[in-house]
Amino acid sequence: QTTLGADNGIALALCMALVSDPAVVHPALELLFTVNEETGLNGAKKIEAGLLKGRVLLNIDSETEGVFTVGCAGGRHTQVSLALNFSDKLEAAATFKLSVHGLKGGHSGIDIHKQRANANLILARALHRMAASCDLRLVTLKGGSAHNAIPRDAFAVFACRSNDRTVLDDSISEFEQTVKAEYDTSEPALAVDLTATESDPQAKLALNAEQTVAVINLLLAIPHGVLGMSAIFEDLVETSNNLAKVEISDNALKILTSQRSSVISRLDEATHRIRAVAALAGAEAQSDSEYPPWTPNMDSSLLKRCNAIYEQLFGRKAEIMALHAGLECAVIGAKYADMDMISFGPDIENPHSPAERLFIPSLERTWDFMLALLKSYGKR
């Protein structure tokens, strides 16, 4: 399980503190709380035109104190489905469970450039390696938990007609050492395990050799990670894809991918690439949960006000950046073209993972800045 205790719970706490403390000086406020932000910005998408009266939006959903976010990537989900036929009986075949675990995971936008391993991709590579050692037949597989999380764990169960367990163990041990070397600094706890399992031949069937190969090749072919860097902001990812979830269920391989880009044409290109891979594999693909990018406005009067107040408070300039993740500002800005927006927040590490945490001293600075910013508008 992962936690959202810091992201976005702290934003709710800050807003409630603002309106419950009589000492806070502020103009007329509208507090906008949305649902299902993490699963596709769904609450923001349901906001009707005319609901909001104000035209200054403070979005408390950034994860580095002292940074003002003025733009973000757009995104969409593409789901791939490959029909499967379980026809091979497991009689006279040994069955094994192959597991990939111990990975850091992380946010598929913010952490996509950090060279963290994707458990789904490692699993596909391991299965490809195992197929060279035995007559492999897939029974099931599953990995990943959410569209916006880099998968930390994945497993597959397969049947193998080879009785030489030593050959299998040597193969997976060699593969584990290979990937450990690749991710030596970014994934120190990475592990790949192979264990024998018991199977009921009357109750279980496996894929035939052709479909087993098709599943493995499809998982290997779908891109994951950074697909392009921004030409505007240094060190900012422009386009990426997350191989988010894979599962065999209801006689089909089901794959969820998440594309992000600050450029619509590049977002389309990434989606078309995944659709092309799916078509080559004889699979179906469909896209949904689309949201637009938030284009930076460097002449924003709100940005200038925030810059001046932050420097006056802390004696240093705030950093201005765009984000390779989806923010509700993109959706709201598409509905209210004249909305002046900025996003900020305290320091949060490892969002969307069990290691998520909030740096408390940065919360105090975020609170002080927010109070000063609201006070600058006067009391109404």
C-alpha positions as CSV (number, residue, x, y, z in Angstrom):
1,Q,0.0,0.0,0.0
2,T,1.0,3.6,-0.5
3,T,0.1,6.7,1.4
4,L,-1.2,10.2,0.5
5,G,-0.8,11.5,4.0
6,A,1.5,14.4,2.8
7,D,0.3,14.6,-0.7
8,N,-2.4,16.0,-0.6
9,G,-3.5,15.9,3.1
10,I,-1.3,18.8,4.1
11,A,-3.0,21.1,1.6
12,L,-6.4,20.3,3.2
13,A,-4.9,21.0,6.7
14,L,-3.4,24.4,5.5
15,C,-6.7,25.5,4.0
16,M,-8.7,24.6,7.1
17,A,-6.2,26.4,9.3
18,L,-6.6,29.5,7.2
19,V,-10.3,29.8,7.7
20,S,-10.4,28.7,11.3
21,D,-7.7,31.1,12.7
22,P,-9.3,34.5,13.4
23,A,-5.9,36.2,13.4
24,V,-5.3,35.5,9.7
25,V,-5.8,38.5,7.5
26,H,-7.1,37.5,4.1
27,P,-9.4,38.7,1.3
28,A,-12.6,36.8,0.4
29,L,-11.7,33.2,-0.1
30,E,-13.1,30.3,-2.0
31,L,-11.8,26.9,-0.8
32,L,-11.9,24.3,-3.6
33,F,-11.7,20.7,-2.5
34,T,-11.8,18.1,-5.3
35,V,-12.1,14.3,-5.3
36,N,-10.1,11.7,-7.2
37,E,-7.2,14.0,-8.1
38,E,-4.7,11.2,-8.0
39,T,-6.7,8.9,-10.2
40,G,-7.1,11.3,-13.1
41,L,-8.0,14.8,-11.9
42,N,-11.6,13.7,-12.1
43,G,-13.0,16.1,-9.5
44,A,-11.5,19.2,-11.3
45,K,-12.8,17.9,-14.6
46,K,-16.4,18.1,-13.2
47,I,-16.1,21.8,-12.2
48,E,-18.8,23.7,-14.1
49,A,-18.2,27.0,-15.7
50,G,-19.3,29.8,-13.4
51,L,-18.8,27.9,-10.2
52,L,-15.7,29.8,-9.2
53,K,-15.9,33.6,-8.7
54,G,-12.3,34.4,-8.0
55,R,-9.6,34.7,-10.7
56,V,-6.5,34.1,-8.5
57,L,-5.8,30.4,-7.8
58,L,-3.3,29.2,-5.2
59,N,-2.8,25.5,-5.7
60,I,-1.1,23.8,-2.8
61,D,0.1,20.8,-4.6
62,S,3.8,21.3,-5.2
63,E,6.5,19.3,-3.4
64,T,9.5,21.6,-3.0
65,E,9.4,24.6,-0.7
66,G,10.8,27.7,-2.3
67,V,9.7,26.7,-5.8
68,F,6.8,28.2,-7.6
69,T,5.3,25.9,-10.2
70,V,3.8,27.8,-13.2
71,G,3.2,25.0,-15.7
72,C,2.7,21.2,-15.9
73,A,2.4,18.4,-18.3
74,G,-0.8,17.1,-19.8
75,G,-1.5,13.4,-19.9
76,R,-3.7,10.5,-20.8
77,H,-4.0,6.8,-20.1
78,T,-3.8,4.1,-22.8
79,Q,-5.0,0.6,-22.0
80,V,-3.9,-2.4,-24.0
81,S,-5.8,-5.7,-24.0
82,L,-4.5,-8.9,-25.6
83,A,-7.0,-11.8,-25.8
84,L,-5.6,-15.0,-24.5
85,N,-6.5,-18.7,-24.8
86,F,-5.5,-21.0,-22.0
87,S,-5.2,-24.4,-23.7
88,D,-2.1,-26.1,-22.3
89,K,-2.6,-28.5,-19.4
90,L,0.0,-28.5,-16.7
91,E,0.3,-32.3,-16.6
92,A,3.9,-33.4,-16.2
93,A,5.1,-29.8,-15.9
94,A,6.7,-28.1,-12.9
95,T,5.3,-24.7,-11.9
96,F,7.2,-21.7,-10.5
97,K,6.6,-18.2,-9.2
98,L,8.9,-15.5,-10.4
99,S,8.9,-12.4,-8.2
100,V,10.4,-8.9,-8.6
101,H,10.4,-6.8,-5.4
102,G,12.2,-4.4,-3.2
103,L,12.0,-1.5,-5.6
104,K,11.6,2.2,-4.6
105,G,8.7,3.0,-6.9
106,G,7.7,6.7,-6.8
107,H,5.6,9.2,-8.8
108,S,5.5,8.4,-12.5
109,G,5.9,12.1,-13.3
110,I,8.2,13.6,-10.7
111,D,10.5,10.6,-10.3
112,I,10.4,9.2,-13.9
113,H,13.9,10.6,-14.7
114,K,15.6,9.1,-11.6
115,Q,16.6,5.8,-13.2
116,R,14.4,3.8,-10.9
117,A,13.5,0.3,-12.0
118,N,10.0,-0.6,-13.2
119,A,9.0,-4.0,-11.7
120,N,6.8,-4.8,-14.7
121,L,9.7,-4.3,-17.2
122,I,12.1,-6.3,-15.0
123,L,9.6,-9.1,-14.8
124,A,9.3,-9.2,-18.6
125,R,13.0,-9.2,-19.0
126,A,13.3,-12.1,-16.5
127,L,10.6,-14.1,-18.3
128,H,12.4,-13.6,-21.5
129,R,15.6,-14.9,-19.9
130,M,13.8,-17.9,-18.4
131,A,12.2,-18.8,-21.8
132,A,15.8,-19.4,-23.0
133,S,16.3,-22.0,-20.3
134,C,13.0,-23.9,-20.4
135,D,9.9,-24.6,-22.5
136,L,8.0,-21.8,-20.6
137,R,4.2,-21.6,-20.4
138,L,2.6,-18.6,-18.6
139,V,-0.2,-19.2,-16.1
140,T,-0.6,-15.7,-14.7
141,L,1.2,-12.4,-14.0
142,K,0.5,-9.2,-12.2
143,G,2.4,-6.0,-11.4
144,G,1.9,-2.3,-10.5
145,S,-0.8,-0.6,-8.5
146,A,-1.7,2.8,-10.0
147,H,-1.3,4.8,-13.2
148,N,0.8,7.4,-11.5
149,A,3.1,5.1,-9.6
150,I,6.2,3.5,-10.9
151,P,5.6,-0.3,-10.2
152,R,7.5,-1.6,-7.2
153,D,6.5,-5.2,-7.3
154,A,5.5,-7.8,-9.9
155,F,5.2,-11.6,-10.2
156,A,4.4,-14.3,-12.7
157,V,3.5,-17.9,-12.4
158,F,4.6,-20.2,-15.2
159,A,4.9,-23.9,-16.1
160,C,8.1,-25.4,-17.4
161,R,8.6,-28.8,-18.9
162,S,12.3,-28.8,-17.9
163,N,13.0,-30.8,-14.8
164,D,16.5,-29.2,-14.4
165,R,15.9,-26.8,-11.5
166,T,19.6,-26.1,-11.3
167,V,19.5,-24.6,-14.8
168,L,16.6,-22.4,-13.9
169,D,18.1,-21.2,-10.6
170,D,21.4,-20.4,-12.4
171,S,19.6,-18.5,-15.1
172,I,17.6,-16.3,-12.7
173,S,20.6,-15.8,-10.4
174,E,22.7,-14.5,-13.3
175,F,19.8,-12.2,-14.4
176,E,19.4,-10.8,-10.9
177,Q,23.1,-9.9,-10.7
178,T,22.8,-8.2,-14.1
179,V,19.9,-5.9,-13.1
180,K,21.4,-5.3,-9.7
181,A,24.5,-4.0,-11.5
182,E,22.4,-1.8,-13.8
183,Y,20.5,-0.2,-10.8
184,D,23.4,-0.4,-8.3
185,T,22.8,3.1,-6.9
186,S,19.1,3.7,-7.6
187,E,17.7,0.4,-6.4
188,P,19.9,-1.2,-3.7
189,A,17.1,-3.5,-2.5
190,L,16.1,-4.9,-5.9
191,A,15.5,-8.6,-5.8
192,V,14.4,-11.3,-8.3
193,D,13.2,-14.6,-6.7
194,L,12.2,-18.0,-8.2
195,T,10.2,-20.4,-6.1
196,A,8.6,-23.7,-6.9
197,T,4.8,-23.8,-6.5
198,E,2.2,-26.6,-6.3
199,S,-0.4,-26.7,-9.1
200,D,-3.6,-28.6,-9.5
201,P,-3.5,-29.9,-13.2
202,Q,-7.3,-30.3,-13.2
203,A,-7.9,-26.7,-12.2
204,K,-5.1,-24.8,-14.0
205,L,-4.3,-24.3,-17.6
206,A,-1.4,-22.4,-19.2
207,L,-0.9,-20.4,-22.4
208,N,0.6,-22.2,-25.3
209,A,4.1,-21.4,-26.4
210,E,3.1,-18.9,-29.1
211,Q,0.9,-16.8,-26.8
212,T,3.5,-16.9,-24.0
213,V,6.1,-15.4,-26.3
214,A,3.5,-12.8,-27.5
215,V,2.8,-11.7,-23.9
216,I,6.5,-11.4,-23.1
217,N,7.3,-9.5,-26.3
218,L,4.5,-7.1,-25.9
219,L,5.6,-6.2,-22.4
220,L,9.2,-5.7,-23.6
221,A,8.1,-3.6,-26.5
222,I,6.0,-1.0,-24.7
223,P,8.2,2.0,-23.9
224,H,8.8,3.1,-20.3
225,G,10.6,6.1,-18.9
226,V,11.7,9.5,-20.4
227,L,10.9,9.9,-24.1
228,G,12.1,13.5,-24.5
229,M,13.4,16.5,-22.5
230,S,12.1,20.1,-22.5
231,A,13.7,22.6,-24.8
232,I,12.4,25.4,-22.5
233,F,13.2,24.4,-18.9
234,E,16.6,22.9,-18.2
235,D,16.6,19.3,-16.8
236,L,12.8,19.1,-17.2
237,V,11.3,16.0,-18.7
238,E,9.0,16.9,-21.6
239,T,7.5,13.5,-22.6
240,S,7.4,10.2,-20.8
241,N,5.4,6.9,-20.5
242,N,4.8,4.8,-17.4
243,L,4.2,1.0,-17.9
244,A,2.0,1.2,-14.9
245,K,0.0,-2.0,-14.4
246,V,0.0,-5.4,-16.0
247,E,-2.3,-8.3,-15.2
248,I,-3.7,-11.5,-16.8
249,S,-7.4,-11.7,-15.9
250,D,-10.6,-12.6,-17.7
251,N,-8.6,-14.5,-20.4
252,A,-6.7,-11.4,-21.4
253,L,-3.5,-9.6,-20.8
254,K,-4.4,-6.1,-19.6
255,I,-1.9,-3.3,-19.6
256,L,-2.3,0.3,-18.2
257,T,0.1,2.9,-19.5
258,S,0.3,6.6,-18.6
259,Q,1.6,9.2,-21.1
260,R,2.7,12.7,-20.1
261,S,3.9,15.6,-22.1
262,S,4.0,19.4,-22.0
263,V,3.6,19.4,-25.8
264,I,0.3,18.0,-27.1
265,S,1.8,16.7,-30.4
266,R,4.5,14.8,-28.4
267,L,1.7,13.4,-26.1
268,D,-0.1,12.2,-29.2
269,E,3.2,10.7,-30.6
270,A,3.7,8.7,-27.4
271,T,0.2,7.4,-27.5
272,H,0.4,6.5,-31.2
273,R,3.6,4.6,-30.5
274,I,1.9,2.4,-27.8
275,R,-1.1,1.9,-30.1
276,A,1.3,0.8,-32.9
277,V,3.0,-1.7,-30.6
278,A,-0.4,-3.1,-29.6
279,A,-1.5,-3.4,-33.2
280,L,1.7,-5.3,-34.1
281,A,0.9,-7.7,-31.2
282,G,-2.7,-8.2,-32.3
283,A,-3.9,-6.4,-29.2
284,E,-6.6,-3.7,-28.8
285,A,-5.8,-0.2,-27.4
286,Q,-8.0,2.6,-26.1
287,S,-7.2,5.9,-24.4
288,D,-9.0,7.9,-21.8
289,S,-8.5,10.2,-18.7
290,E,-7.0,12.9,-20.8
291,Y,-6.1,16.3,-19.4
292,P,-4.4,19.3,-21.0
293,P,-1.0,20.8,-20.2
294,W,-0.7,24.1,-18.2
295,T,1.3,26.5,-20.3
296,P,3.5,28.8,-18.2
297,N,2.7,32.5,-18.1
298,M,6.0,34.2,-17.2
299,D,4.2,37.7,-17.2
300,S,1.7,36.7,-14.6
301,S,1.0,39.4,-12.0
302,L,0.4,36.7,-9.4
303,L,3.9,35.3,-10.1
304,K,5.5,38.8,-9.8
305,R,3.7,39.3,-6.4
306,C,4.7,35.9,-5.1
307,N,8.3,36.5,-6.1
308,A,8.5,39.9,-4.3
309,I,6.9,38.6,-1.1
310,Y,9.0,35.4,-1.0
311,E,12.3,37.4,-1.4
312,Q,11.2,39.9,1.2
313,L,10.4,37.2,3.7
314,F,13.4,34.9,3.3
315,G,16.1,37.0,1.7
316,R,16.4,34.8,-1.4
317,K,14.6,34.3,-4.7
318,A,12.2,31.5,-5.2
319,E,12.8,29.1,-8.1
320,I,10.4,29.1,-11.0
321,M,9.7,25.8,-12.7
322,A,7.3,23.7,-14.7
323,L,6.4,20.2,-13.6
324,H,6.3,16.9,-15.4
325,A,3.2,15.8,-13.6
326,G,-0.5,16.6,-13.8
327,L,-1.9,19.5,-11.7
328,E,-5.5,20.6,-11.5
329,C,-4.4,24.0,-12.6
330,A,-4.3,22.6,-16.1
331,V,-7.9,21.5,-16.0
332,I,-9.2,24.6,-14.2
333,G,-7.2,26.9,-16.5
334,A,-8.8,25.3,-19.5
335,K,-12.2,26.1,-18.0
336,Y,-11.3,29.7,-16.9
337,A,-9.0,31.2,-19.4
338,D,-8.5,34.4,-17.3
339,M,-7.5,32.5,-14.1
340,D,-4.1,33.6,-12.8
341,M,-2.5,30.5,-11.2
342,I,0.5,29.4,-9.2
343,S,1.3,26.2,-7.3
344,F,3.5,25.9,-4.2
345,G,3.9,23.7,-1.1
346,P,6.2,22.3,1.5
347,D,9.0,19.7,0.9
348,I,7.6,16.2,0.2
349,E,9.8,13.2,-0.6
350,N,8.8,10.0,-2.3
351,P,5.2,10.7,-3.0
352,H,3.0,7.7,-3.9
353,S,5.2,5.3,-2.1
354,P,5.4,3.9,1.5
355,A,8.4,6.2,2.0
356,E,6.4,9.3,1.5
357,R,7.2,12.0,4.0
358,L,6.9,15.7,4.8
359,F,9.7,18.0,6.0
360,I,8.1,19.8,8.9
361,P,10.4,23.0,8.9
362,S,9.4,23.6,5.3
363,L,5.8,23.6,6.3
364,E,6.3,26.5,8.6
365,R,7.9,28.6,5.8
366,T,5.0,27.6,3.5
367,W,2.5,28.8,6.0
368,D,4.4,32.1,6.6
369,F,4.5,32.8,2.9
370,M,0.8,32.0,2.4
371,L,-0.1,34.4,5.2
372,A,2.0,37.2,3.8
373,L,0.6,36.6,0.3
374,L,-3.0,36.7,1.5
375,K,-2.4,39.8,3.6
376,S,-1.0,41.7,0.6
377,Y,-4.4,41.5,-1.0
378,G,-6.0,43.2,2.1
379,K,-9.0,42.2,4.1
380,R,-12.4,42.3,2.3
